[in-house]
Amino acid sequence: MKNWKIYGIIITVVLAVVVIGICVYAFVFRETITEAEAQEIAYEYAGVSEADVTILSIQKDREDREYEIRFYDDLYEYEIDVNYNSGRVRNFEKDLRDNVNINQGGNNQTTTVSMTEEEARNIALQRVGKTSEEVTFTRVRVDRENGITVYDVYFYDAEKEYELSIDVNTKEIVSYREDYLSTGNNTTTSTDYIGVERAREIVLNHAGLSSSEVTFSKVELDVDYGFATYEIEFYYNYFEYDYEVNAVTGEILKYERGR
């Protein structure tokens, strides 16, 4: 009889501990911040309004207990992580968008660039001693490097691929790189390439989308040991598309679509 009483006490204590543990877990790990509230927190932290931005993705990371929110406005792309228990911002990133017109107007937009895209192209061409007819541009965009605003200008001719960064204020070239497009016995030249515009058409047709529906974040020619591909990334609604296209045949070598 005495043993049954002891067993009863032990069972009661165990059940009490389990119930308390469940209550503590529910209190500590409960989601007190909704997705909509997390968005509002992110907008306020970034200093933007909901009407001026476009959402790229909202993901819930249960391991870190936070909402990972990505969106962009006319000039910048933001990535903000908001803890869904406390509502505290855990991570904040803000970068200039690819291919953005940095001189455009708009509310609360005071960032200006004293150099035009055409000027950046001309400075780059003068540096390598080429004309616009002799090269194909794969990227001309504003970026931030080492605390200064620059134009990244990437292009290639029949023999080489060039990458330059130009300070938008001083108009000086702050970095320069060139590589041969082919090595060894590989005789493929840029005249064999399908071109950036054709590569864009191929991936858009594959995705069933038009250029007016998407936002391109990357369109680059990559030549590795003489094998050339176009690396293309773009956004549509909440999805990110990632393609790799054979620069000669137009064959899609890689395709990824995710949030």
N, C-alpha and C positions, 0 to 999 in steps of 0.2 A: 504494500500500500504506500509505504514511504517512498519507494522507487518511482511509482506513478506520479506522485506529487513533484518529485525532482524533475522528472521528464516534462511534466506540464509547465514547470517554471522555465526550464530551458527553452522549450518550444515558444513560450510566450515572449521571452527575451529576444529570441531569434526573429520572430515575426515583428516585434517592435523595431529592431534594428533595420530590418528590410524596409518597413514602412517609412522610417525616418530617412533611410538612404534614398528611397524613391522620391520623397518630398524634396530633399536637398538637391538631388539631380535635376528635378523638374524646375526648381527655383533658379539654379545656377545656369542651366543650359537652355532654358526656355527662350523662345524667340520673342523678345519684347518689341523689336522694331520690324515693321512690315516692309515689304519691298518698296511700296510707294513712299513710305517715310524715309527709307534709306536714299531714294532718289532725291527727295527734297533736301536732305542733309548734304548730299554730294553737290547739288546745284549751288546751295548757299556757300559751301566751302570754296567752290571754284569761282564764285562771284558771277554766276550766269543765271539766266531765267530759263524755265522749261520751254518757253515759246521760241527761244533762240538756238536750241540745240537739237541734235538728232541722236537717238540712242543707237549704239552699235550692239551692245550685249549687256545682259544682267545675269550673273551666275552666282549661285549660292555655294560657298565653300564651307562644308560642314566641319571639316577638320580644323580650320582656323576660325570658324563661327563668324563669317563675314559675307557681305554681299560685295561682289567684284563688279563694278559698274564702269562701262566704257561708253563715251559719247563724244561728239564733236560739234563745234560751231563753225562760223565762217573762216576762222583763222587757226584754231587749235584743236588738238585731239587730247582728251582727258582720260585718265584711268584712276579711279578712286575706290578704295576698299573701306567699307563701313561695317563695323562690328554689329551683328544683329542682336546682341544682348544689351550693349551700352549705348549704341548709336555713335560711338567714337570713330573718327576717321583714322584708319591704321596706315594707309598708304595713299600718296597723292602724286600723280605724274601729269605733266602738261607739256606737250610738244607741238611745234608748228606742223600743220598738215602738209602732206606731200602735194606738190603742184598747186599750192594755194596762191591766189593773187593777193599778196601781202599789202598792196596799196589800196585795196577796196575800202569803202566807207562802211558805216554801220554804227549802231549804238555801242558806246563805250569801247570803240576800237581806235586806239591812238597809235598803234604800232605802224611805223612807216619805214620804207626802204628806199634809199636814194638812188638805187640802181635798178634799171629795168631788165627784164629777161633777155631782151635783144642785146643790151650792152654786155651782159654776162657772156652770151654766146660769142660776140665779137672779140672780147678780150681773150677768151679761150682759143678761138681760131687764130688770132694774131700770135699767141704764144707758141702754137705748133706749126705756124706757117701754112695754114690750110684755108680753103674757101668753103662756104656752106655747101657748095655743090659737090665737094669732095668727101664729105663726111655724113654720117647719120647720127643724130642726137638720140640718146636713149633716156636721159634724165636731165632736166633743168629745173631745180627747185630751191627754195629758201630753206636754210637749216641753221641750227645753232651748234657751234663747235668751239670748245674752250672759252666760253663766255662771249663770243662774238657772233654776229649774224653774217652768214656767208651764202653765196650761191654755189650749190654743187652742180657742176656741169660734166656730164658723162657723154662720150660719143666715140665713134670708131671710124676708121677709113679702111682702105684696102689692105693695110698691113698691121695696124696697131689699134689698140683700145686706149682711150685717154680718160683720166679722171682728174678734175681740177676743182679746188675750192677757192672762191674769190670773196674777199672782204667787201661787203656792200657799201661801206662808208669810204674806205681808202681806195677801193677798186684795185687792190693789190692781190696777187695770187699767193695764198697762204699755204697751199699744198698742191703738189703735182705728181702724177703717176702715169706711166705708160707701159703697156705690155704688148708683145707681138700676139697677133690673133692665132697663129698656128706655129707648131713646133715640129722638128724632125722632118719626115717625108710627107706630112699632111699638107696638101695643096689647096685646101678649102680657103677661100677668101671671102671678104664681106660682100662681094658681088653675087655670091651664091645665096645670101641670106634672104629670107622672105620679107624682112622688114618689120618694124615695130607695129605699124598700123595693121598689117595682115595678121600678125600674131595676136593682136587684140581682138580682131574679128573672129579668129578661130576659137579663142576661149569664150567669148561672149556667145557665139553660136552653140558651143557645147553646153554652156550654162542656161541657154534659152533666155538670154537677157539682152538688152540694148545698152549702148553707151550712156544714154540719158538716165538710165535707171540705177547705175552703179557709181561708186566712188573708188577710183584707182588709188592705191597706196604704194604700189611698186610696179614699175615696168623697166626691166634692166636686161641688158645683154651680158651673159656670162660665158667666158671662153676659158676652158680648163684643159690644158694639154691638147689644144687644137680642136676640141669638141665644143661647139657653140650652142647655147640654149638661151631662150628668153624666159626670165623669171617674172611672173605676173601675179600680182595680188590685188584684190578689190573687195569692196563691201557691198552687200545688198540686204536691206532691212537689218535683221539681227545676225546675218551670216557673213562669214569671211571665206573667200574663195582663194585658193592657192594653186597656181599652175606652173608647170615647167614644159616648155615647147621646144622641140628641135628647131634650131634657127635655119636649117637648110630645107628640111622636108615638111615642116609644119606639124609633125606628129606630136600629140600630147603625151609627154613622158611621165608626168605626175599630175594628179588632181586630188585636192583635198577641199572639203567643205565642212565648216564647223562654226559653232557659236563662240 
